[in-house]
Amino acid sequence: MPRPLRYHPSEWAPVFVTNRCFQSRMLLKPSSRLNQLVVGIIARALNMYQVKLYGLCMMSNHYHMLLAPKNAQHLASFMQYVDRNISDEIGRIHHWPGKFWGRRYRASVVLDQEALLDRMKYIFANSVKEGLVRHPRYWPGVHCYQALADKRPLRGIWINRTRWAQSRDLHVSEVTTHYTLSFDRLPGLEHLNDYQYAQQMKELANHALSEWPAPENVLGQKRIMAVEPHSQPKQSSKHPAPLCHSTCHEKRQEFITAFKEFVGSYQEVFDQFRRTVLDVAFPYGGIPPIAWSARPEPSG
């Protein structure tokens, strides 16, 4: 088991998910077409699996999402669907048939409310802290600030390419479904009405920009959208994703201890499984090596 084990300690536990393009190439460079396809893919996946989406930002070579899946299976199935379809659709746009993602996505569990708000602030700071634009509302790609604070819906499309391939006489509009991306409210803020929640998101973004202010000179939208998608940045972040996010040292240590116990139990059961003992029960919070996919179902 060379890859880190997936571990989701409880139902609907929030996670901070990130992934980066192969060699940090700018394959997610914003464009009207790319934005529509990405939004449509994510919105469709939300309809298929039990996942709550709180925030996201789609940068030119990586993305971040803050979400809460019902369990590890729904998270894995949701992310498999999103990453696979983005690589297929965007790879087609940029004539990039090879490897799209540099690695598997990383999902770090968020353990407390303060850490949850900190992750939202980090998402709001993306595009500004890198010196690309002065405010997240000006990012030309997919960014949750536009929907959560400015109340500008993120709309996208899904193209049923299987049906299109089977009936090539159909026009693309006949196999296209339109979606509007919906966001759930952060835990602890569900009681707010629409206006109050938007104001809360603006305030959170203002705090983020005070911590990660834009430099004096920013790249700007025109130069962002003129970047060659196959190009690589001169420097790219190499920091490993943390196992969890928490502002409480005790909670972090408790999670690490629980994770180590989970890994030990999983490895023990996996050894039995490899010896053809197929009726073993894997520990809660992980994904068995077979038949792990969550069945698509409405998120309700």
C-alpha positions in Angstrom: 0.0 0.0 0.0 2.5 2.7 -1.2 -0.1 5.5 -1.4 -1.5 7.3 1.7 -4.7 5.6 2.9 -7.9 7.5 2.6 -9.4 8.2 6.0 -12.7 9.9 6.7 -13.4 9.7 10.4 -17.2 10.5 10.5 -20.1 11.2 8.2 -20.1 14.7 6.7 -16.7 15.6 8.1 -15.4 18.6 6.1 -12.3 18.1 4.0 -10.0 20.5 2.1 -9.2 19.0 -1.3 -6.4 20.0 -3.7 -4.9 18.7 -6.9 -2.3 20.1 -9.3 -1.8 19.6 -13.1 1.0 17.5 -14.4 4.3 19.3 -14.0 2.3 22.3 -12.8 1.4 23.1 -16.4 -1.3 25.7 -17.0 -3.8 23.3 -18.4 -6.7 24.9 -16.3 -6.0 28.3 -17.7 -9.4 30.2 -17.6 -11.5 30.6 -20.7 -15.3 30.8 -21.2 -15.4 27.3 -22.6 -13.2 25.8 -19.9 -15.2 27.5 -17.1 -18.5 26.2 -18.4 -17.2 22.6 -18.7 -15.6 22.6 -15.2 -18.7 24.0 -13.6 -20.9 21.6 -15.4 -18.8 18.6 -14.4 -18.7 19.6 -10.7 -22.4 20.4 -10.6 -23.3 17.1 -12.2 -21.1 15.2 -9.7 -22.9 16.9 -6.8 -26.2 15.5 -8.2 -24.7 12.0 -8.4 -23.0 11.7 -5.0 -23.7 12.8 -1.5 -21.3 15.7 -1.1 -21.8 19.2 0.2 -19.7 21.9 -1.5 -18.8 25.0 0.5 -16.2 26.7 -1.7 -13.8 26.2 -4.5 -11.2 28.0 -6.7 -10.0 26.8 -10.0 -6.5 28.3 -10.7 -4.5 27.8 -13.9 -2.6 24.8 -12.7 -4.3 23.6 -9.6 -7.6 23.8 -7.6 -8.9 23.8 -4.1 -12.2 22.6 -2.9 -13.8 22.7 0.6 -16.5 20.1 0.9 -18.1 17.5 3.1 -18.9 14.0 1.8 -21.2 11.6 3.5 -18.3 9.1 3.8 -15.0 8.0 2.3 -16.7 6.2 -0.6 -18.7 9.2 -1.7 -15.6 11.4 -1.5 -13.6 9.0 -3.6 -16.3 8.5 -6.2 -17.0 12.2 -6.4 -13.4 13.1 -6.9 -12.8 10.3 -9.4 -15.7 11.6 -11.5 -14.6 15.2 -11.3 -10.9 14.6 -12.0 -11.5 12.1 -14.8 -14.0 14.2 -16.6 -12.0 17.4 -16.3 -8.9 15.6 -17.7 -11.0 14.3 -20.6 -12.7 17.6 -21.5 -9.9 20.0 -20.8 -7.3 17.7 -22.3 -9.5 17.7 -25.5 -9.5 21.5 -25.5 -5.7 21.9 -25.2 -4.8 18.8 -27.3 -3.2 17.2 -24.3 -3.9 13.4 -24.5 -1.4 12.3 -21.8 -1.3 12.5 -18.1 -3.3 15.5 -16.8 -2.9 15.4 -13.0 0.5 15.3 -11.4 -0.8 12.9 -8.6 -3.9 11.8 -6.9 -5.9 14.5 -5.2 -5.1 15.3 -1.5 -7.9 15.5 1.0 -7.2 16.9 4.5 -9.9 16.6 7.2 -10.9 19.9 8.8 -11.4 19.4 12.5 -12.9 22.6 13.9 -14.9 25.6 13.0 -12.0 28.1 13.1 -10.0 25.9 10.8 -13.0 25.6 8.5 -13.2 29.4 8.3 -9.4 29.6 7.7 -9.7 27.2 4.7 -12.4 29.4 3.3 -10.2 32.5 3.7 -7.4 30.6 2.0 -9.7 29.9 -1.0 -10.7 33.6 -1.2 -7.1 34.6 -1.1 -6.3 32.4 -4.1 -5.6 34.5 -7.3 -4.7 37.5 -5.1 -1.9 36.2 -3.0 -0.1 35.0 -6.1 -0.2 38.5 -7.6 -2.6 37.6 -10.4 -5.5 39.9 -9.7 -6.4 42.5 -7.0 -9.5 40.8 -5.8 -11.0 37.3 -6.2 -14.1 38.8 -8.0 -11.7 39.7 -10.9 -10.3 36.2 -11.4 -11.4 35.1 -14.9 -11.7 31.5 -13.9 -14.1 29.6 -11.7 -14.1 31.0 -8.1 -16.7 30.6 -5.4 -16.4 34.3 -4.4 -18.4 35.3 -7.4 -21.3 33.1 -6.3 -21.1 33.4 -2.6 -20.4 37.1 -2.1 -21.2 38.8 -5.4 -24.3 36.5 -6.0 -23.3 35.8 -9.6 -24.4 32.2 -10.3 -21.7 29.9 -11.7 -23.3 28.2 -14.8 -21.9 25.4 -16.8 -22.7 22.6 -19.2 -22.3 18.8 -19.4 -21.9 17.1 -22.8 -23.1 13.5 -23.0 -20.3 12.3 -25.2 -21.4 8.7 -25.0 -24.8 9.5 -26.5 -23.2 11.9 -29.1 -20.8 9.1 -30.2 -23.6 6.7 -30.6 -25.7 9.2 -32.7 -23.3 11.5 -34.6 -26.2 13.0 -36.5 -27.3 14.8 -33.3 -26.3 18.4 -32.8 -24.2 19.1 -29.7 -27.0 21.1 -28.2 -29.1 18.0 -28.1 -26.6 16.2 -25.9 -25.8 19.2 -23.7 -27.3 19.7 -20.2 -27.1 23.1 -18.5 -26.2 23.3 -14.8 -26.0 26.0 -12.1 -23.4 25.2 -9.4 -25.0 25.2 -5.9 -23.1 25.7 -2.7 -24.0 24.6 0.8 -23.6 27.0 3.8 -20.7 26.4 6.1 -21.5 24.5 9.3 -22.4 26.9 12.0 -23.7 29.5 9.5 -26.8 27.7 8.3 -29.1 30.0 10.2 -28.2 33.0 8.1 -30.4 34.2 5.3 -29.1 34.8 1.8 -28.1 38.4 2.4 -26.5 37.7 5.8 -24.5 34.8 4.4 -23.2 36.9 1.4 -22.1 39.6 3.9 -20.4 37.0 6.0 -18.5 35.7 3.0 -17.5 39.3 2.0 -16.2 39.9 5.5 -14.3 36.6 5.4 -12.7 37.5 2.1 -11.7 41.0 3.5 -9.9 39.2 6.3 -8.2 37.0 3.8 -7.0 39.9 1.7 -5.7 41.6 4.8 -3.6 38.5 5.6 -2.5 37.9 2.0 -2.6 41.3 0.2 -2.1 41.7 -3.5 1.3 43.1 -4.5 1.6 46.6 -6.1 1.6 45.1 -9.6 -0.6 42.2 -10.6 -0.6 40.2 -13.7 -4.1 41.1 -14.8 -6.9 39.2 -16.7 -5.6 39.7 -20.2 -2.2 38.3 -19.5 -3.6 35.4 -17.4 -5.8 34.4 -20.3 -3.0 34.8 -22.8 -0.8 32.2 -21.0 0.2 29.1 -23.1 -1.6 26.2 -21.4 1.3 23.8 -22.0 3.7 26.1 -20.2 5.2 25.6 -16.7 5.8 28.1 -14.0 9.4 28.9 -13.0 8.6 27.9 -9.5 5.9 25.7 -8.1 4.8 24.9 -4.5 6.2 21.6 -3.3 4.7 21.6 0.2 3.0 18.3 1.2 -0.6 18.5 2.1 -1.2 18.1 5.9 -3.0 15.1 7.3 -5.6 17.5 8.8 -6.4 21.1 9.5 -7.0 22.3 13.0 -6.4 25.3 15.3 -6.4 23.0 18.3 -3.3 21.0 19.1 -5.2 18.4 21.1 -7.7 17.7 18.3 -4.8 17.4 15.8 -3.0 14.9 18.0 -6.2 13.0 18.6 -6.8 12.8 14.9 -3.2 11.6 14.2 -3.5 8.9 16.9 -6.9 7.7 15.4 -5.4 7.7 11.9 -2.4 5.6 13.1 -4.7 3.1 14.7 -6.8 3.1 11.5 -3.7 2.4 9.4 -2.7 -0.4 11.7 -6.1 -2.0 11.6 -6.4 -1.6 7.8 -3.0 -3.2 7.2 -3.9 -6.1 9.4 -7.2 -6.7 7.6 -5.5 -6.1 4.2 -3.0 -8.9 5.0 -5.8 -11.3 5.6 -7.5 -10.1 2.5 -4.4 -10.8 0.4 -4.4 -14.4 1.8 -7.8 -14.8 0.0 -9.8 -14.3 3.2 -12.5 -12.4 1.3 -15.1 -12.0 4.0 -13.0 -9.7 6.2 -14.5 -6.4 7.5 -12.3 -3.3 6.8 -12.3 -0.6 9.5 -14.7 2.3 9.3 -13.5 5.5 7.6 -11.6 3.8 4.8 -12.2 2.3 1.4 -11.9 -1.5 0.8 -9.7 -2.4 -2.1 -12.6 -3.7 -4.1 -16.2 -2.6 -4.8 -15.5 0.8 -3.1 -17.4 3.0 -5.5 -20.4 4.8 -4.1 -23.5 4.3 -6.1 -24.6 7.5 -7.9 -27.7 8.9 -6.1 -29.3 12.3 -5.7 -27.7 14.4 -2.9 -31.2 15.3 -1.6 
